[in-house]
């Protein structure tokens, strides 16, 4: 698995029109590491970018399987995610990501509260709403996506605090749709807005809406696949008390959308992580002490070029880069903006050689094998 980095022949391989791959060494503070980069020309009309995911928000698969099943020519792993629930024994880890996600122009999920996030500490000035996205205009951007939604009932409207999220804000109501998957929804009521490890709420309620009418109610969040045309509302604390007022047969309308803070152009693709480079300048106070295997995406040429970046997890290179070094390297590669994605054992870059029927894992995952992940960045070619 993976192309051997030691003694790798320098040069660029054309994967498809507008898509190239290369690998090279980087001399970092902790020693030499090895990098893999896929460069994508978004001006090429045969190229498109979309989310790789297993068909459900709360599910995971290796990047190579995600890429092959979708027909991608290249890709990298994506957002940080709810990987374990040791803090809440008996509660299932959902495998769902921290940040928002959009696939093929459809919003899949919103972002969890910052304090519920899995992953390393966020740099100052960043949050779980941050995204890397590509609009329907084929331009890549860094942005933030905020959930806006309501639950309309005969008694009035209630704000929606979550959408297919593994964690809901305290006192809120969250909506779960068929896109969530079949994993238990209990995790959504655990922790608080500032403490991921806090106990699960004891005041919860769940209401199932089918074709805009209440069909069932429960004191505890459930599990299992959610049918098309059905929305499950989960409330905690004040949100639970609001949901208890609903009766079977009542009409309920659930509305939700992700609102961009910067772009007026709808996104075809977006996923979460956090920015490390903006306008050619590294963010202030980026960590320059902790080296690790990293995944990042760079934006160059006014959003018309995308760079997928992953360091190698082979033993000789596992010391990796600090986040400050990632920002510096992405700038050196020509990026004006750059976005950090999940690293460590998740870091995986895949690419399909010309004429091949499947992608190859180009780096060596640090765990010795690919880690199943909830999403990634997929590069597609129509030729």
C-alpha positions in Angstrom: 0.0 0.0 0.0 1.3 3.4 -0.9 4.1 4.5 -3.2 7.5 4.1 -1.5 8.7 7.6 -0.6 12.3 6.7 -0.1 14.3 7.6 -3.2 11.1 8.5 -5.1 11.7 9.8 -8.5 10.8 13.5 -8.7 8.4 14.7 -11.3 4.8 15.3 -12.1 2.3 12.6 -13.2 -0.8 13.7 -15.2 -3.8 11.8 -13.8 -6.5 13.4 -16.0 -7.0 16.7 -17.9 -6.3 19.4 -15.3 -5.2 17.0 -12.5 -1.6 16.2 -11.7 0.2 14.4 -8.9 3.7 14.7 -7.5 5.7 13.8 -4.3 8.7 15.4 -2.7 10.7 15.8 0.5 10.4 18.6 3.0 13.0 19.5 5.6 11.1 20.4 8.7 12.0 21.2 12.3 11.8 17.6 13.4 13.6 16.2 10.3 12.7 15.3 6.8 9.1 14.4 5.9 7.6 13.4 2.6 4.7 15.1 0.9 2.2 14.1 -1.7 0.3 16.8 -3.7 -2.5 16.7 -6.2 -2.9 19.9 -8.2 -6.4 20.6 -9.6 -7.1 23.2 -12.3 -10.7 24.3 -11.7 -10.7 26.3 -15.0 -10.6 22.9 -16.8 -14.3 22.2 -17.6 -13.6 18.4 -17.4 -12.7 18.7 -13.7 -15.1 18.9 -10.8 -14.8 18.7 -7.0 -17.3 17.0 -4.7 -17.6 15.5 -1.3 -16.6 11.9 -0.8 -18.8 10.2 1.8 -20.4 6.8 2.4 -24.0 7.9 1.7 -24.7 8.8 5.3 -23.4 11.4 7.7 -22.9 9.0 10.5 -20.8 6.3 8.7 -17.2 5.7 7.7 -15.2 4.1 5.0 -11.5 4.2 3.8 -10.7 7.0 1.4 -9.8 4.5 -1.4 -13.2 2.9 -1.2 -15.0 6.2 -1.1 -13.1 7.4 -4.2 -13.6 4.2 -6.2 -17.3 3.9 -5.4 -17.8 7.5 -6.5 -15.5 7.3 -9.6 -13.0 9.9 -8.3 -9.5 10.2 -9.9 -8.0 11.5 -6.7 -8.9 12.5 -3.1 -7.9 13.1 0.4 -9.5 12.5 3.8 -11.7 15.3 5.2 -13.0 16.7 8.5 -12.2 15.8 12.1 -14.8 13.5 13.6 -16.5 11.8 16.6 -14.2 8.9 16.7 -14.7 7.6 20.3 -17.0 7.9 23.2 -14.9 6.7 26.2 -16.2 9.7 28.1 -19.8 8.4 27.8 -19.7 4.6 28.4 -22.5 2.8 26.5 -23.0 5.7 24.1 -22.2 4.8 20.4 -19.6 7.0 18.7 -21.3 8.3 15.5 -18.3 8.7 13.2 -19.8 12.0 12.2 -17.8 15.1 11.5 -17.4 18.3 13.5 -18.2 20.8 10.7 -20.8 21.4 8.0 -21.0 19.4 4.8 -22.4 19.9 1.4 -22.4 17.3 -1.4 -23.7 18.0 -4.9 -25.2 21.2 -3.7 -27.2 19.5 -1.0 -26.6 20.4 2.7 -25.9 17.2 4.7 -25.3 18.6 8.1 -24.5 21.6 10.4 -21.6 22.1 12.8 -21.4 21.0 16.4 -20.7 23.6 19.2 -17.0 24.5 19.4 -16.7 22.9 22.8 -18.0 19.6 21.5 -15.4 19.4 18.8 -13.1 16.4 18.3 -9.5 17.2 17.1 -6.6 19.4 18.2 -7.3 22.9 19.7 -8.5 25.4 17.1 -6.3 28.4 16.3 -7.6 31.7 17.6 -10.3 33.2 15.4 -11.5 29.9 14.0 -14.5 27.7 14.8 -16.4 24.6 13.8 -18.5 26.6 11.2 -15.4 27.1 9.0 -15.4 25.4 5.6 -13.5 24.9 2.4 -15.9 25.0 -0.4 -16.3 25.1 -4.2 -19.2 27.1 -5.6 -21.4 26.4 -8.6 -19.1 29.0 -10.3 -16.3 26.4 -9.9 -14.3 28.8 -7.6 -12.8 27.5 -4.4 -13.2 29.6 -1.2 -12.7 29.6 2.5 -16.0 30.5 4.3 -18.2 29.8 7.2 -21.6 28.1 7.1 -24.2 28.7 9.8 -27.4 26.7 10.3 -30.6 28.7 10.0 -33.8 26.8 10.7 -37.1 26.7 12.5 -39.7 24.2 13.7 -43.2 25.5 12.8 -46.0 24.2 15.0 -49.6 25.3 15.7 -48.4 27.1 18.8 -45.7 29.0 16.9 -42.1 28.7 15.6 -39.2 27.3 17.5 -35.5 27.8 16.5 -33.6 24.8 15.1 -30.3 24.3 16.9 -28.9 21.4 14.9 -29.1 19.4 11.7 -27.7 15.9 11.5 -25.1 16.6 14.2 -23.5 14.3 16.7 -23.8 17.1 19.4 -26.6 19.6 19.9 -26.3 22.9 21.8 -27.8 22.8 25.4 -31.5 23.6 25.5 -31.9 23.1 21.7 -33.8 21.0 19.2 -32.0 19.2 16.4 -33.3 17.7 13.2 -32.2 14.3 11.8 -33.1 13.1 8.3 -32.5 10.1 6.1 -29.0 11.5 5.4 -28.0 10.9 9.0 -27.9 7.1 8.7 -28.9 4.5 11.3 -26.5 5.2 14.2 -28.1 6.0 17.6 -29.0 9.7 18.2 -28.2 9.6 21.9 -24.8 11.2 21.5 -26.5 14.4 20.3 -27.7 15.0 23.9 -24.3 14.4 25.6 -21.8 16.9 26.7 -22.3 20.7 26.9 -21.5 23.7 24.7 -18.2 24.0 26.5 -17.4 20.5 27.7 -17.4 17.5 25.4 -17.0 15.2 28.4 -19.9 16.4 30.4 -22.6 13.9 31.2 -25.4 13.1 28.8 -28.6 15.1 29.5 -31.3 13.4 31.5 -34.0 15.7 30.1 -34.5 14.6 26.4 -37.4 14.0 24.1 -37.8 12.8 20.5 -40.6 13.4 18.0 -40.9 11.8 14.6 -42.4 13.8 11.8 -43.6 12.1 8.6 -45.1 14.1 5.7 -45.3 17.2 8.0 -47.3 15.4 10.8 -46.2 14.0 14.2 -46.4 10.2 14.0 -44.6 9.2 17.3 -43.0 10.5 20.4 -40.4 9.1 22.9 -38.6 10.2 26.0 -35.2 9.0 24.7 -33.5 9.4 21.3 -33.6 6.3 19.2 -31.6 4.7 16.4 -32.2 3.0 13.0 -32.5 4.3 9.5 -34.8 7.3 8.9 -37.1 6.9 6.0 -37.3 9.5 3.1 -39.9 12.1 3.9 -39.3 11.7 7.6 -37.6 14.0 10.1 -36.8 13.1 13.7 -36.6 16.0 16.1 -34.4 15.5 19.2 -34.7 18.0 22.1 -32.6 18.4 25.2 -33.5 20.5 28.3 -35.6 23.4 27.1 -35.8 21.9 23.7 -37.2 18.7 25.1 -39.8 20.6 27.0 -40.9 22.3 23.8 -41.2 19.0 22.0 -43.4 17.5 24.7 -46.1 20.0 23.8 -46.6 18.3 20.4 -49.3 15.7 20.0 -49.5 12.8 17.5 -51.3 14.1 14.3 -50.2 17.7 14.8 -48.8 19.5 11.8 -45.1 20.4 12.0 -43.0 22.1 9.4 -39.2 21.8 9.7 -37.0 24.3 7.7 -33.2 24.3 7.6 -30.5 25.8 5.4 -26.8 26.6 5.7 -26.0 30.3 5.3 -22.6 31.4 4.0 -20.9 34.4 5.8 -18.9 35.5 2.7 -20.0 34.0 -0.6 -23.3 34.8 -2.3 -22.6 31.9 -4.7 -24.2 28.6 -3.7 -21.7 25.8 -2.8 -21.7 22.6 -4.8 -19.2 21.1 -2.2 -18.1 22.1 1.3 -16.6 20.4 4.3 -15.2 21.4 7.7 -11.8 21.8 9.1 -10.0 25.1 9.9 -8.0 27.7 8.0 -4.3 28.1 8.5 -3.5 30.6 5.7 -5.6 33.5 4.6 -4.6 36.0 1.9 -1.1 34.6 1.8 -0.6 35.1 5.6 -0.5 32.4 8.2 -3.1 32.8 10.9 -1.8 34.3 14.2 -0.7 31.9 16.9 -0.5 28.7 14.9 1.0 25.9 16.8 4.7 25.5 16.0 5.5 22.8 18.7 3.5 19.7 17.8 4.6 17.8 14.7 2.3 15.2 13.2 1.2 13.6 9.9 -1.0 16.2 8.2 -3.7 16.7 5.6 -4.4 20.1 4.1 -6.0 21.8 1.0 -4.6 24.9 -0.6 -6.4 27.5 -2.8 -4.4 29.3 -5.4 -4.9 31.5 -8.5 -7.9 33.4 -7.1 -9.8 30.2 -6.3 -9.1 28.5 -9.7 -6.5 26.1 -8.5 -6.8 23.5 -5.6 -3.9 21.7 -4.0 -4.6 18.5 -2.0 -1.7 18.0 0.4 -0.8 15.0 2.6 2.4 14.0 4.4 3.6 10.5 4.6 3.1 8.3 7.6 5.9 5.9 6.9 8.1 5.4 10.0 11.0 7.4 8.5 8.8 10.4 8.0 6.2 10.1 10.7 7.5 13.2 12.7 5.6 15.2 10.1 4.9 19.0 10.3 3.6 21.5 12.8 0.5 23.4 11.8 2.7 26.5 11.4 4.9 24.5 9.0 1.8 23.3 7.1 0.8 26.9 6.5 4.4 27.9 5.4 4.6 24.9 3.0 1.2 25.6 1.5 2.3 29.2 0.8 5.5 27.9 -0.7 3.4 25.7 -3.0 1.6 28.9 -4.3 -1.5 28.8 -2.1 -3.1 32.1 -1.0 -5.4 30.3 1.4 -5.1 26.9 3.1 -7.3 24.7 5.2 -6.2 22.0 7.6 -8.1 18.7 7.6 -7.9 15.7 9.9 -4.4 14.3 10.3 -2.5 11.5 12.1 -3.9 8.0 11.3 -6.6 9.6 9.1 -4.2 11.2 6.6 -4.7 9.4 3.3 -4.1 10.7 -0.3 -5.3 8.5 -3.2 -4.9 8.9 -7.0 -5.8 6.8 -10.0 -3.0 6.3 -12.5 -3.9 6.9 -16.2 -5.6 3.7 -17.5 -6.1 2.2 -14.1 -9.5 1.0 -12.9 -8.9 2.0 -9.2 -7.1 4.5 -7.1 -3.8 3.8 -5.3 -3.0 5.0 -1.8 0.0 7.3 -2.5 1.1 8.0 1.1 1.7 5.4 3.9 -1.1 5.8 6.5 0.6 6.1 9.9 -1.5 3.3 11.4 -0.2 0.8 8.8 -3.6 0.7 7.0 -6.3 3.1 5.9 -8.5 4.4 8.7 -12.2 4.5 7.8 -13.3 8.2 7.7 -16.6 10.0 7.3 -15.8 12.2 4.4 -13.1 13.6 2.1 -12.4 15.8 -0.9 -13.0 14.0 -4.2 -11.6 15.1 -7.6 -13.5 13.9 -10.7 -12.8 14.0 -14.4 -15.4 13.7 -17.2 -12.7 12.5 -19.7 
